[in-house]
């Protein structure tokens, strides 16, 4: 993959950071976006550069239409091309249905749906033959274990339709589009020792949280040549959450 370029949105921590580093290890130059985690994003860039690849940290809020699309233009301006887009950015707005405000709804849809669409729309024209679009969904599109996930599950479910439509629309250009559904993953936003962790672990067949790297391995597989005939697919990395 030497000479190829990947953009990972929301790549300053968690699954995004793990994916960025694995892509660099596979030979990609990697750009990551962030909103507030500038230092964390710069640390990811250092890890990318430590394996001999070029890195770039961009501040871009996916809730802002111009910034979501503008990140793609900045990557192409800096590196001259884009080969892989990883739509990792997302917000988890959870709570009882009656407690969710219109601002909550707008934020979830702006980041989880509109931002992903606009970033992908900007990326599609510059992706060449063999381009890859990998989007991060959630296990809650397949099984919602309890109340409080209505808005989050709805917003992430929209990405399944987007992925399948992209596979059809871009397949003629040799571009693939797939979606990965993580289960409970040990990150700073949802730690494996957090107050709600036990129930989440029990909801999986393996009885544990996954790691960000376990998800990143699947993302980088989809981004590489071994997945050249995989498109429009949903891949679960959820420990059997939906089993």
ROGURO-251939 format. One record per residue (C-alpha): residue number from 1; chain; x, y, z. Coordinates in Angstrom, 1 decimal, padded with zeros to 4 digits. Example, Ala and Ser with C-alpha at 12.3 -4.5 7.8 and 13.67 -1.06 7.14 Angstrom:
(atom 1,"A",(012.3,-004.5,007.8));
(atom 2,"A",(013.7,-001.1,007.1));
% end
This chain:
(atom 1,"A",(000.0,000.0,000.0));
(atom 2,"A",(003.0,002.3,-000.1));
(atom 3,"A",(002.1,005.6,-001.7));
(atom 4,"A",(-001.6,005.3,-001.0));
(atom 5,"A",(-003.5,007.7,001.3));
(atom 6,"A",(-006.2,007.2,003.9));
(atom 7,"A",(-008.4,009.6,005.8));
(atom 8,"A",(-009.8,008.5,009.1));
(atom 9,"A",(-012.5,010.8,010.5));
(atom 10,"A",(-012.6,011.1,014.3));
(atom 11,"A",(-009.1,009.4,014.3));
(atom 12,"A",(-007.7,011.0,017.5));
(atom 13,"A",(-008.7,008.1,019.8));
(atom 14,"A",(-010.3,004.8,020.2));
(atom 15,"A",(-011.2,002.8,017.1));
(atom 16,"A",(-010.2,005.7,014.8));
(atom 17,"A",(-006.7,006.0,016.3));
(atom 18,"A",(-006.1,002.2,016.2));
(atom 19,"A",(-007.2,002.1,012.6));
(atom 20,"A",(-005.0,005.0,011.6));
(atom 21,"A",(-001.9,003.3,013.1));
(atom 22,"A",(-002.7,000.0,011.5));
(atom 23,"A",(-003.2,001.6,008.1));
(atom 24,"A",(000.2,003.3,008.5));
(atom 25,"A",(001.7,-000.1,009.4));
(atom 26,"A",(000.2,-001.4,006.1));
(atom 27,"A",(001.9,001.3,004.2));
(atom 28,"A",(-000.7,004.1,004.0));
(atom 29,"A",(000.0,007.8,004.6));
(atom 30,"A",(-002.8,008.7,007.0));
(atom 31,"A",(-004.8,011.9,007.8));
(atom 32,"A",(-007.0,012.0,010.9));
(atom 33,"A",(-009.7,014.5,011.9));
(atom 34,"A",(-010.5,015.7,015.3));
(atom 35,"A",(-012.7,018.3,017.0));
(atom 36,"A",(-011.3,018.8,020.5));
(atom 37,"A",(-008.5,016.3,020.9));
(atom 38,"A",(-005.7,018.1,019.2));
(atom 39,"A",(-002.9,016.7,021.3));
(atom 40,"A",(-004.3,013.2,020.9));
(atom 41,"A",(-004.5,013.6,017.2));
(atom 42,"A",(-001.0,014.8,017.0));
(atom 43,"A",(000.1,011.8,019.0));
(atom 44,"A",(-001.6,009.6,016.4));
(atom 45,"A",(000.4,011.4,013.7));
(atom 46,"A",(003.6,010.8,015.6));
(atom 47,"A",(002.8,007.1,015.7));
(atom 48,"A",(002.0,007.1,012.0));
(atom 49,"A",(005.4,008.8,011.3));
(atom 50,"A",(007.2,006.4,013.6));
(atom 51,"A",(006.5,003.6,011.1));
(atom 52,"A",(007.8,005.7,008.2));
(atom 53,"A",(004.6,007.1,006.8));
(atom 54,"A",(003.3,010.6,006.5));
(atom 55,"A",(000.6,011.8,008.9));
(atom 56,"A",(-001.7,014.8,009.1));
(atom 57,"A",(-004.1,016.0,011.8));
(atom 58,"A",(-007.0,018.2,010.7));
(atom 59,"A",(-009.5,019.9,012.9));
(atom 60,"A",(-012.9,019.3,011.2));
(atom 61,"A",(-016.3,019.1,012.9));
(atom 62,"A",(-018.5,016.6,011.0));
(atom 63,"A",(-021.6,018.4,012.2));
(atom 64,"A",(-020.5,021.4,010.1));
(atom 65,"A",(-021.3,020.7,006.5));
(atom 66,"A",(-018.4,022.8,005.1));
(atom 67,"A",(-015.8,021.3,007.5));
(atom 68,"A",(-017.0,017.7,006.8));
(atom 69,"A",(-016.4,018.1,003.1));
(atom 70,"A",(-013.4,020.4,003.4));
(atom 71,"A",(-011.4,017.7,005.2));
(atom 72,"A",(-011.2,015.7,002.0));
(atom 73,"A",(-010.0,018.7,000.0));
(atom 74,"A",(-007.3,019.4,002.5));
(atom 75,"A",(-006.1,015.8,002.4));
(atom 76,"A",(-005.9,015.8,-001.4));
(atom 77,"A",(-004.1,019.2,-001.4));
(atom 78,"A",(-001.5,017.9,001.1));
(atom 79,"A",(-001.0,014.4,-000.3));
(atom 80,"A",(-002.1,014.7,-003.9));
(atom 81,"A",(-004.6,011.8,-003.7));
(atom 82,"A",(-007.1,009.8,-001.6));
(atom 83,"A",(-007.5,006.0,-001.7));
(atom 84,"A",(-009.3,005.1,001.5));
(atom 85,"A",(-012.0,006.9,003.5));
(atom 86,"A",(-012.8,005.5,006.9));
(atom 87,"A",(-016.0,007.1,008.3));
(atom 88,"A",(-015.3,006.6,011.9));
(atom 89,"A",(-016.6,009.8,013.5));
(atom 90,"A",(-019.8,009.5,015.5));
(atom 91,"A",(-021.6,010.6,018.7));
(atom 92,"A",(-023.5,008.4,021.1));
(atom 93,"A",(-026.6,010.3,022.2));
(atom 94,"A",(-028.4,008.0,024.5));
(atom 95,"A",(-031.3,008.3,026.9));
(atom 96,"A",(-035.0,007.6,027.2));
(atom 97,"A",(-037.1,008.7,024.2));
(atom 98,"A",(-039.0,011.4,026.1));
(atom 99,"A",(-035.8,012.9,027.4));
(atom 100,"A",(-034.2,013.6,024.0));
(atom 101,"A",(-034.3,017.2,022.9));
(atom 102,"A",(-034.5,018.5,019.4));
(atom 103,"A",(-030.9,019.6,019.8));
(atom 104,"A",(-030.0,016.0,020.7));
(atom 105,"A",(-031.7,014.8,017.5));
(atom 106,"A",(-030.1,017.5,015.3));
(atom 107,"A",(-026.6,016.7,016.8));
(atom 108,"A",(-026.9,013.0,016.3));
(atom 109,"A",(-028.1,013.2,012.7));
(atom 110,"A",(-025.7,016.0,011.8));
(atom 111,"A",(-022.6,014.0,012.9));
(atom 112,"A",(-023.7,010.3,012.4));
(atom 113,"A",(-025.6,010.8,009.2));
(atom 114,"A",(-025.2,014.1,007.4));
(atom 115,"A",(-021.5,014.4,008.2));
(atom 116,"A",(-020.8,010.9,006.9));
(atom 117,"A",(-022.8,011.5,003.8));
(atom 118,"A",(-021.1,014.8,003.0));
(atom 119,"A",(-017.6,013.5,003.6));
(atom 120,"A",(-018.3,010.5,001.4));
(atom 121,"A",(-019.8,012.7,-001.2));
(atom 122,"A",(-016.7,014.8,-001.3));
(atom 123,"A",(-014.4,011.8,-001.3));
(atom 124,"A",(-016.1,009.8,-004.1));
(atom 125,"A",(-015.0,011.9,-007.1));
(atom 126,"A",(-011.3,011.7,-006.0));
(atom 127,"A",(-011.2,008.0,-005.2));
(atom 128,"A",(-009.6,006.0,-008.0));
(atom 129,"A",(-009.9,002.4,-009.1));
(atom 130,"A",(-009.6,000.2,-006.1));
(atom 131,"A",(-010.7,003.0,-003.7));
(atom 132,"A",(-012.3,001.9,-000.4));
(atom 133,"A",(-015.0,003.4,001.8));
(atom 134,"A",(-015.3,001.8,005.2));
(atom 135,"A",(-017.9,003.1,007.6));
(atom 136,"A",(-018.2,002.4,011.3));
(atom 137,"A",(-021.7,001.4,012.4));
(atom 138,"A",(-022.8,-000.3,015.6));
(atom 139,"A",(-024.0,-003.6,017.0));
(atom 140,"A",(-027.2,-001.8,018.0));
(atom 141,"A",(-028.4,-001.8,014.4));
(atom 142,"A",(-028.8,-005.5,014.8));
(atom 143,"A",(-029.8,-006.0,018.4));
(atom 144,"A",(-030.7,-003.3,020.9));
(atom 145,"A",(-030.4,-004.9,024.4));
(atom 146,"A",(-032.4,-002.4,026.3));
(atom 147,"A",(-034.0,001.1,026.3));
(atom 148,"A",(-032.2,004.3,025.7));
(atom 149,"A",(-030.7,003.7,022.4));
(atom 150,"A",(-033.4,004.8,020.0));
(atom 151,"A",(-031.8,007.9,018.5));
(atom 152,"A",(-028.3,006.3,018.3));
(atom 153,"A",(-029.6,003.1,016.7));
(atom 154,"A",(-031.7,005.1,014.2));
(atom 155,"A",(-028.8,007.3,013.2));
(atom 156,"A",(-026.4,004.4,012.7));
(atom 157,"A",(-028.9,002.3,010.8));
(atom 158,"A",(-029.0,005.0,008.1));
(atom 159,"A",(-025.4,004.1,007.3));
(atom 160,"A",(-026.4,000.6,006.3));
(atom 161,"A",(-028.6,002.0,003.5));
(atom 162,"A",(-025.8,004.5,002.6));
(atom 163,"A",(-023.2,001.7,002.3));
(atom 164,"A",(-025.3,-000.6,000.2));
(atom 165,"A",(-026.3,002.3,-002.2));
(atom 166,"A",(-022.7,003.4,-002.4));
(atom 167,"A",(-021.6,-000.2,-003.4));
(atom 168,"A",(-024.0,-000.1,-006.3));
(atom 169,"A",(-023.3,003.5,-007.3));
(atom 170,"A",(-019.5,003.3,-007.2));
(atom 171,"A",(-018.9,-000.4,-008.0));
(atom 172,"A",(-018.5,000.4,-011.7));
(atom 173,"A",(-015.4,002.4,-010.9));
(atom 174,"A",(-013.9,-000.4,-008.9));
(atom 175,"A",(-014.6,001.3,-005.5));
(atom 176,"A",(-015.9,-000.8,-002.6));
(atom 177,"A",(-018.1,000.3,000.3));
(atom 178,"A",(-018.6,-001.7,003.5));
(atom 179,"A",(-019.7,-001.1,007.1));
(atom 180,"A",(-018.3,-002.6,010.3));
(atom 181,"A",(-020.5,-003.0,013.3));
(atom 182,"A",(-018.5,-003.0,016.6));
(atom 183,"A",(-019.9,-004.4,019.8));
(atom 184,"A",(-018.9,-003.1,023.2));
(atom 185,"A",(-015.4,-001.8,022.7));
(atom 186,"A",(-013.0,-000.8,025.5));
(atom 187,"A",(-012.3,002.9,024.9));
(atom 188,"A",(-012.2,006.1,027.0));
(atom 189,"A",(-015.8,006.8,026.1));
(atom 190,"A",(-017.0,003.3,027.1));
(atom 191,"A",(-014.4,001.7,029.3));
(atom 192,"A",(-014.5,-002.0,030.1));
(atom 193,"A",(-014.5,-001.1,033.8));
(atom 194,"A",(-017.2,001.6,033.6));
(atom 195,"A",(-020.5,001.6,035.5));
(atom 196,"A",(-022.5,000.1,032.7));
(atom 197,"A",(-019.8,-002.3,031.4));
(atom 198,"A",(-021.0,-005.5,033.1));
(atom 199,"A",(-024.3,-005.6,031.3));
(atom 200,"A",(-022.7,-004.9,028.0));
(atom 201,"A",(-020.2,-007.7,028.4));
(atom 202,"A",(-022.9,-010.1,029.4));
(atom 203,"A",(-024.9,-009.2,026.2));
(atom 204,"A",(-022.1,-010.7,024.1));
(atom 205,"A",(-021.5,-014.4,023.4));
(atom 206,"A",(-017.8,-014.0,024.5));
(atom 207,"A",(-018.7,-012.3,027.7));
(atom 208,"A",(-016.2,-009.5,027.3));
(atom 209,"A",(-015.5,-006.1,025.7));
(atom 210,"A",(-013.5,-006.0,022.5));
(atom 211,"A",(-010.5,-003.9,021.9));
(atom 212,"A",(-010.1,-001.0,019.4));
(atom 213,"A",(-007.4,-003.0,017.6));
(atom 214,"A",(-009.7,-005.9,017.1));
(atom 215,"A",(-012.0,-003.6,015.2));
(atom 216,"A",(-009.1,-001.9,013.4));
(atom 217,"A",(-008.0,-005.2,012.0));
(atom 218,"A",(-011.3,-005.7,010.2));
(atom 219,"A",(-011.3,-002.1,008.9));
(atom 220,"A",(-007.7,-002.5,007.5));
(atom 221,"A",(-008.7,-005.8,005.9));
(atom 222,"A",(-011.5,-004.0,004.1));
(atom 223,"A",(-009.1,-001.3,003.1));
(atom 224,"A",(-006.6,-003.7,001.6));
(atom 225,"A",(-006.3,-005.8,-001.5));
(atom 226,"A",(-007.6,-009.0,000.2));
(atom 227,"A",(-011.1,-007.5,000.3));
(atom 228,"A",(-011.2,-006.5,-003.4));
(atom 229,"A",(-014.4,-008.6,-004.0));
(atom 230,"A",(-016.2,-007.5,-000.8));
(atom 231,"A",(-018.6,-004.6,-001.1));
(atom 232,"A",(-022.0,-003.7,000.2));
(atom 233,"A",(-021.3,-005.9,003.2));
(atom 234,"A",(-021.9,-005.6,006.9));
(atom 235,"A",(-019.2,-007.1,009.1));
(atom 236,"A",(-019.9,-007.6,012.8));
(atom 237,"A",(-017.0,-007.3,015.2));
(atom 238,"A",(-019.2,-007.6,018.3));
(atom 239,"A",(-018.2,-010.7,020.3));
(atom 240,"A",(-021.5,-012.3,019.3));
(atom 241,"A",(-023.7,-009.4,020.5));
(atom 242,"A",(-026.1,-010.1,017.7));
(atom 243,"A",(-025.9,-013.9,017.8));
% end
